[in-house]
């Protein structure tokens, strides 16, 4: 019996072609887990995008808990957007509408597939918001904008439900990020060496992470910034030209993201959710360039198609420029956080029009 067992096991280890690939995979997998561990990441992370996405599960849990004790007359308003929407003034909303329960599911560069993902999660949890503020901005309808949620957010059931809608490249990125965590947390050795030499830079990275988490908890997923960055007009004009040349001159509307936009609108219509298509206030130099871009007529056609839904309304902040007295910009497409009380008032005043 033992001799038979030896003849089946030992030959496996004698065949180099069989055990070397296995050993290499075990080594690579272990190294992957080490380099993406909580111990290593403070040295190698270069951005905070992951945490904006990770925090949304906590935001959803807080919303579910609050909804359980909500009064019948209270209504739920959810923000679905990118970094343009993280600045909305929760204080201003509470002053104008005490009947609103407001939560923010916006994240950096978030595409429509991510907004649809969160809407489905909300409905599955028994939350049917009365208002969905959906950012309508061309950057959210490119294949590139899906790079963060593919690595940081989606779950397998969502992918399987929409298997025919995601592209082959999306599936490849999603599955690799679930097997190899360095796809999510790429080890940047240059940053690691700098932070080893200067421990204060590592501590600053951890402090920024903690601030983001604390602010998200405090403001229901939003991270308002009251600072009034005031980039000079000549710098904004220079950055507008560069941003247009780098992004909008060759932008391609993603068929995948277009399908998810209309999936979001269909789901909202089915569940009686009013959708406000909100577009951010751009610096005038960028706005004029965007509207002259080759893709823009296609974008406007999509906007018209969305307004065929009876529950969908458009609110382009560029049409309300004269009403926004505070127009100080971080960059050509980010209004300073300290200017957001005015856009917030404009939005809330038009919720029920």
N, C-alpha and C positions, 0 to 999 in steps of 0.2 A: 504494500500500500504506500509506504514512505518512498520506496524507489520510484513508483509511478508518479508521485507528486513531484519528486525532484526532476524527473525527465520533462515535466510540463512547465516548471518554474525556471529552472536554471538556463535552459536554452534561450529564454526571453532575455536574460541579462547578458548572454553571450552574443546576442545579435545587436551590434552597435546601431544599426539602422532603426532598431525599435526603441531602445531606451534613451539614446542621445536626444532625439526630438522631445521626448517626454520630460527629460531632465531640464532641457533648455526652456520649455514652457513653464515648468514649475519655478525656475529661477527668474524668468521674465515677469511672471505673475506676482511673485513675492517682491521683486524690485518695484514693480508698478504700485503695489499697495504701500510700500515704504515711502516712496517719493510723493505719494498723494495723501499721506497720513496727516493728522492734525499737528503732529510734532514738526513735520518738515514744511508744511504749507506757509506758515508765517514768514519763512525765509524766501520762498520762491514765488508767492503770488504777486501779480503785477496790477491787479484791478479788483474792484469790489462787486462786479456784476453778479457773481454767483450768489451773494447774500441777498440781493434784491429779489431773486427768484426763490431762494430757499425759504425766505420769511413768509411767503404767501400761505403756506400750510397753517402757520400760526395765526395769520390774519383771518383765514377761513374759520378756524376753531373759535376765535374770539367773536366773530360775527354770529356763528351758530349759537353760542352761549348767550349773547345779547338778545338775539331774536326770540329765544325761549321766554324771556321776561318782558318782551316789548308790549306796549299798549296797542290796542286794535287800530288806533288812528295813526300810528307811526308807520312811515314808509321807508323802504330801503333804496338807497342810491349807491350804485357801484361805478367806480372809475375803471375803465379798461383802456390803458394807453401806454405810452413810452415815458421817457424821462420828462417830457413836456408836461405830463399830468401829475407828477409827484409833488408839485409845488402848490397845488390848490389849497386855499386857506380854509381849513376846517373851522377855525374860529369865526370867519365871516359867514360860513354856511350856517353855523349854529345860531348866530345872531339873527339871520334872516328867516330861517326855517327850523323851528324847534321840533318839528314833527319828523325830521329826516334822520335816519340811521345811515351814516356815510362810511363806506369802506373803499380802500384804494387798492386795486389789483394791477397797477401799472408797474412796468419794469423796463430797464434800458433796452432800447431797440426792439421792443416786443412786437411780433407780427400778429396778423389776424388769427393764425392757427393757435397761438397762445391765448388770445382773448376767448376764442371759442372753447378751448380746453378749460379755462376757468369758469366760463358760463355753464358748461356741462357739469362741472364739479359742484357749483352752487345749486343747480337744480336737483342734482342727485342727493344733495344734503338737505333738500326740502326748502331751499331759499329761492324765492322767485321775486327778484327786485322789481319795484315799480318803475325805476329809472335806471337805464344803462347809458353812461356817458362813454361813447366809443370814439377814440381818437381816429380821425380820418386824415391820413398824411401819407404821401407817396412812399416814404422810407419804410413804412410798415407793410408794403406790398412788393418786396423784393425777396429773392431767394436768400440773399445774404443776411437779411434781418432775422432769419430763423436760427442763426448760429448759436445763440445763447440758450434758448429753451430746449433745443435738441440735446444739448449736453447737460443742462441743469434741471430740467423741469418735467417733461412729459413722462407718463407712465405707459407700460406695455398695453394695458386694456384700451387706452385712448388710441394708440397706434393701430391696434387690431380692429377697432371700430371704424377707423378711417384708413384702412390699409390701401384702398385704391386711390386715395386722395394725396397721400404723401409720395414724394418722388423716391427713386432708387437711392439717390445720394442722401436724402433725409434718413431713410432706413439704415444706410451704412453708418452715418454719423451717430445716430441714436443707439444702435446696437454696440458699436465700438465703445461708446462712452459708458455703457453699462458693464462691459467686460473689463476694459482698461481705464482706470480712473485717472491716469495721467492725460487722457483725452480731455477730461474735465479740468484738471489742475496741472497744466504743463509745467514741468520743472524748469525754471529759468535760473540757470546757474550764475549768470551775471549779477542778478538781483541778490542771490544768496550770498555771494562773496562780499557784496557791498554791505549787506545787513550784518554779516559776521564781523566785518571791520568796524561797522558803526551800529551797535545794538540799538541806538535810539531810533533809527529808521524802521527797525522791526517793531519796536514798541508803538511807533506812530501808526503803522499798518494795523496793529491790533486795536489801537484806540479808535481809528476810523471805523473798523468793523463793529466795535461795541456801540459807537454813536449811531450807526445805521440801524442796528437792532433795537436800541432803546427808542429812537425816534419813530421807527415803524410801530412799535408797541404803543407809543403815546398817541400817535396820529392815525391809528387804524390802517396802517399800510402806506400812508403818505409820508413823505419826508420833506416838509416845507423848509425853505431857506429864506430867512427874512433879510438877508444881505442884499444890498443894492449895488451889485457890480455894474460899472458904467464904462464899458469899452468905448473908446473914442470912435466917432463916425468914420474917420479915415481907415481905422483898423477894421471896422465892421465891413466896410466896402471892399477892402482887400480880401478879407476872409470869405465874403459872399462870392466873389469871383472864383476863388480857389475851391470853395465847396461846390459851386455849380460845375466847375470843370472836372472835379474829382468824382462827383456823384450824379448830378442831374443831366449832364450832357449825354451820358451813355446809359442812363437808367433803363432797366427792363422790368415791366410789370410781370410779376410772377403769377402764372396760371394757378399754381397751388394755393397761393395766398388769396387770390381772387375767389376761389371756390370756398375757402374758409370764411371769408368775409360774408358771403351770401348764406353760408351755413349758420353763422352767428345770427344774421338777421331773420332767417327762417325759424330758428329756435326761439328767438325773442318774440316773434309774431305769434307762434304757437302758444307761448306761455303768457301772453298779454303784457309784455314788457315794452315800455316806451323807450326808444333808442334816440339819443341825441348824437348826431355825427358832428363831433367837435374838431375843428382844425386850429392849430396854434397860430398866434400872432408872430409873423416873421419880420425881420428887419426889411425895410422897403427895398433895399438893393437886392436882397435875395428873393423876395416875393416877385419882383418884376422879372427876374431871370427865370424863376421856376415856371411862371406863366408863359414864357416865350420858348420853353423847352419843347423838343420834338414830341415827347411822350404826353404832354399836357392835354391835348384834345382827347386822348384815350382815357386819361384820368377823369376828365369832366364827363365823359360818356358813362363811366362807371358810377360817378356820383348821381347822375340822372336815373340810372337803373336802380340805385339803392332807394331813391325817393319814391319809387313806385310802391314800396311797402307803406301801408297806411299808418304804421306805428313808428315811422322813421322821419326825423326832422334834422335839418342841417343848421349848424351854428359855426360859421367860419369867422374866427376872430379878426381876420383881415378886413371883413366888412364893417367891423365896429372900431376901427383904428381911432377915429375921432373921439370915441368915448373913453379910451384908455389914455389918461393923462400921463401916467408913469410909464415911459417907454425907454427903459434902460436895459441893455442886453448883455448877457454873458458872452454870447456868440450870435451869429446872424439868425439862428433858429431857436435860441433859448432866451426868453424874457427873464430878467432877474427875478428871483423869488420874492423880493420885497415889493414887486409891482403886481403880485398876483391877487390881492384883494379886489381890484377892479374887474379883471376877467372873471373872478369867482362870482361877483355880484351880477354881472351880465348873464352868466349861465343860470344862476338860481332864479333870476327875475323872469327868465324865459322857459323855465321847466314846464309850465302848464299852459303855454300859449298855443 
